[in-house]
Amino acid sequence: MGAPDHRYAAQPRPEPAFIGRLYAAYPEFNAALRRADRARDIDCYDETLYRYLDRHVARDASIVELGCGDGRKLRSLLARGYTDICGCDPLAPSATDIDLRSQDAMVFLETTDRTFDFVILNDVLEHLSPEEICALLTALAAHAGPGTAVYVHAPNGASPFGGLYQYGDLTHRSVINELSIHQIACLTPFAVAAYLSERSAIARYTGIKRQAAMLANLINRSLLAMVSYLIFRRKTCLMPNLICIMKLR
């Protein structure tokens, strides 16, 4: 037999020290992204999350965000009337207005005895290996009840427009799309209960501009749905981000 072909071998993982440097630079990295975006209100990009919460989650529900960063999203939930909220992130700063834990998600789940009604995994899974994703969801199951909903948001590996998000961050280790999230679900106590339509940043606009943004959002989704049928002969999410709700089987 000839020498093994290493072209398809798994690429070596970055050294932990280098990964640590990338995460240490995250605040500067995110600040630059927000300046470049020039959005008047960063919360407008979480419209899908807030829309789901308003329709399905009570204001006194217990909510946790795993990988909450600086807690911006949790503060928005507090302002919207949600009171029982907490979050964890290795880079979480100390805070007095909300319950932020400077912990890795797995450490947090191993040290808390709480059960949560709603769990936010916003741009988290792509930072983990497939094995780590399965371990996280399995550990999360011990803190979930029959009605617990897990909100998953990740760059969509099936989208021709998702590459900017997926490959624009050197800490990303997994590619998430409808097929891979289903494959992950097969190895965990959770199943995908629903896919949510990504809503463009409409909240930043008012009046005629808001109506135009809503129309553009509808046309965008319709065109992508048509393309998915033409190419894949099935309904496939081609929006830049994949958003779904997972629940216990």
MOVEN-V921426 format. One record per residue. N is the residue number from 1. RES is the residue in three letters. SS is DSSP state (helix for helix, strand for strand, loop for the rest). PSI is psi as a letter, one per 40 degrees, with the letter a starting at -180 (NA if undefined). BURIAL is b if it has 9 or more other ideal C-beta (glycine too) atoms within 8 Angstrom, else e. Layout:
# MOVEN-V921426
N;RES;SS;PSI;BURIAL, N;RES;SS;PSI;BURIAL
This chain:
# MOVEN-V921426
1;MET;loop;i;e, 2;GLY;loop;i;e, 3;ALA;loop;i;e, 4;PRO;loop;i;e, 5;ASP;loop;h;e, 6;HIS;helix;e;e, 7;ARG;helix;d;e, 8;TYR;helix;e;e, 9;ALA;loop;i;e, 10;ALA;loop;h;e, 11;GLN;loop;i;e, 12;PRO;loop;i;e, 13;ARG;loop;i;e, 14;PRO;loop;i;e, 15;GLU;loop;i;e, 16;PRO;helix;d;e, 17;ALA;helix;d;e, 18;PHE;helix;d;e, 19;ILE;helix;d;b, 20;GLY;helix;d;e, 21;ARG;helix;d;e, 22;LEU;helix;d;b, 23;TYR;helix;d;b, 24;ALA;helix;d;e, 25;ALA;loop;e;e, 26;TYR;helix;d;b, 27;PRO;helix;d;e, 28;GLU;helix;d;e, 29;PHE;helix;d;e, 30;ASN;helix;d;b, 31;ALA;helix;d;e, 32;ALA;helix;d;e, 33;LEU;helix;d;e, 34;ARG;helix;d;b, 35;ARG;helix;d;e, 36;ALA;helix;d;e, 37;ASP;helix;d;e, 38;ARG;loop;f;e, 39;ALA;loop;h;b, 40;ARG;loop;d;e, 41;ASP;loop;h;e, 42;ILE;helix;d;e, 43;ASP;helix;d;e, 44;CYS;helix;e;b, 45;TYR;helix;e;e, 46;ASP;helix;f;b, 47;GLU;helix;d;b, 48;THR;helix;d;b, 49;LEU;helix;d;b, 50;TYR;helix;d;b, 51;ARG;helix;d;b, 52;TYR;helix;d;b, 53;LEU;helix;d;b, 54;ASP;helix;d;e, 55;ARG;helix;d;e, 56;HIS;helix;e;e, 57;VAL;loop;h;b, 58;ALA;loop;i;e, 59;ARG;loop;d;e, 60;ASP;loop;e;e, 61;ALA;loop;i;b, 62;SER;loop;h;b, 63;ILE;strand;h;b, 64;VAL;strand;i;b, 65;GLU;strand;h;b, 66;LEU;strand;h;b, 67;GLY;loop;f;b, 68;CYS;loop;e;b, 69;GLY;loop;b;b, 70;ASP;loop;e;b, 71;GLY;loop;e;b, 72;ARG;helix;d;e, 73;LYS;helix;d;b, 74;LEU;helix;d;b, 75;ARG;helix;d;b, 76;SER;helix;d;b, 77;LEU;helix;d;b, 78;LEU;helix;d;b, 79;ALA;helix;d;e, 80;ARG;loop;e;e, 81;GLY;loop;e;e, 82;TYR;loop;h;b, 83;THR;loop;d;e, 84;ASP;loop;g;e, 85;ILE;strand;i;b, 86;CYS;strand;i;b, 87;GLY;strand;i;b, 88;CYS;strand;i;b, 89;ASP;loop;h;b, 90;PRO;loop;d;e, 91;LEU;loop;e;b, 92;ALA;loop;h;b, 93;PRO;loop;i;e, 94;SER;loop;i;e, 95;ALA;loop;i;b, 96;THR;loop;e;e, 97;ASP;loop;d;e, 98;ILE;loop;i;b, 99;ASP;strand;g;e, 100;LEU;strand;h;b, 101;ARG;strand;h;b, 102;SER;loop;g;b, 103;GLN;loop;i;b, 104;ASP;loop;i;e, 105;ALA;helix;d;b, 106;MET;helix;d;b, 107;VAL;helix;d;b, 108;PHE;helix;d;b, 109;LEU;helix;d;b, 110;GLU;helix;e;e, 111;THR;helix;e;e, 112;THR;loop;i;e, 113;ASP;loop;e;e, 114;ARG;loop;i;e, 115;THR;loop;h;e, 116;PHE;strand;i;b, 117;ASP;strand;d;b, 118;PHE;strand;h;b, 119;VAL;strand;h;b, 120;ILE;strand;h;b, 121;LEU;strand;g;b, 122;ASN;strand;h;b, 123;ASP;loop;f;e, 124;VAL;loop;d;b, 125;LEU;helix;d;b, 126;GLU;helix;e;b, 127;HIS;helix;e;b, 128;LEU;loop;i;b, 129;SER;loop;i;e, 130;PRO;helix;d;b, 131;GLU;helix;d;e, 132;GLU;helix;d;e, 133;ILE;helix;d;b, 134;CYS;helix;d;b, 135;ALA;helix;d;b, 136;LEU;helix;d;b, 137;LEU;helix;d;b, 138;THR;helix;d;b, 139;ALA;helix;d;b, 140;LEU;helix;d;b, 141;ALA;helix;d;b, 142;ALA;loop;e;e, 143;HIS;loop;e;b, 144;ALA;strand;i;b, 145;GLY;strand;a;e, 146;PRO;strand;d;e, 147;GLY;strand;e;e, 148;THR;strand;h;b, 149;ALA;strand;h;b, 150;VAL;strand;h;b, 151;TYR;strand;h;b, 152;VAL;strand;h;b, 153;HIS;strand;h;b, 154;ALA;strand;i;b, 155;PRO;strand;h;b, 156;ASN;strand;h;b, 157;GLY;loop;e;b, 158;ALA;loop;e;b, 159;SER;loop;h;b, 160;PRO;loop;e;e, 161;PHE;loop;e;e, 162;GLY;loop;e;b, 163;GLY;helix;d;b, 164;LEU;helix;d;e, 165;TYR;helix;d;b, 166;GLN;helix;d;b, 167;TYR;loop;e;e, 168;GLY;loop;e;e, 169;ASP;loop;h;e, 170;LEU;loop;e;e, 171;THR;loop;e;e, 172;HIS;loop;h;b, 173;ARG;loop;e;e, 174;SER;loop;i;b, 175;VAL;loop;h;e, 176;ILE;strand;h;b, 177;ASN;loop;a;b, 178;GLU;helix;d;b, 179;LEU;helix;d;e, 180;SER;helix;d;b, 181;ILE;helix;d;b, 182;HIS;helix;d;b, 183;GLN;helix;d;e, 184;ILE;helix;d;b, 185;ALA;helix;d;b, 186;CYS;loop;d;e, 187;LEU;loop;e;e, 188;THR;loop;i;b, 189;PRO;loop;e;e, 190;PHE;strand;i;b, 191;ALA;strand;i;e, 192;VAL;strand;h;b, 193;ALA;strand;d;e, 194;ALA;strand;i;e, 195;TYR;strand;h;b, 196;LEU;loop;i;b, 197;SER;loop;h;e, 198;GLU;loop;h;b, 199;ARG;loop;h;e, 200;SER;loop;i;e, 201;ALA;loop;g;b, 202;ILE;loop;d;b, 203;ALA;loop;d;e, 204;ARG;loop;e;e, 205;TYR;loop;i;b, 206;THR;loop;i;e, 207;GLY;helix;b;e, 208;ILE;helix;d;e, 209;LYS;helix;d;e, 210;ARG;helix;d;b, 211;GLN;helix;d;e, 212;ALA;helix;d;b, 213;ALA;helix;d;b, 214;MET;helix;d;b, 215;LEU;helix;d;e, 216;ALA;helix;d;b, 217;ASN;helix;d;b, 218;LEU;helix;d;e, 219;ILE;helix;d;e, 220;ASN;helix;d;b, 221;ARG;helix;d;b, 222;SER;helix;d;e, 223;LEU;helix;d;e, 224;LEU;helix;d;b, 225;ALA;helix;d;b, 226;MET;helix;d;e, 227;VAL;helix;d;b, 228;SER;helix;d;b, 229;TYR;helix;d;b, 230;LEU;helix;d;e, 231;ILE;helix;d;e, 232;PHE;helix;e;e, 233;ARG;loop;f;e, 234;ARG;loop;i;e, 235;LYS;loop;h;e, 236;THR;loop;h;b, 237;CYS;loop;h;b, 238;LEU;loop;e;b, 239;MET;loop;i;b, 240;PRO;loop;d;b, 241;ASN;strand;i;b, 242;LEU;strand;h;b, 243;ILE;strand;h;b, 244;CYS;strand;i;b, 245;ILE;strand;h;b, 246;MET;strand;i;b, 247;LYS;strand;i;b, 248;LEU;strand;i;b, 249;ARG;loop;NA;e
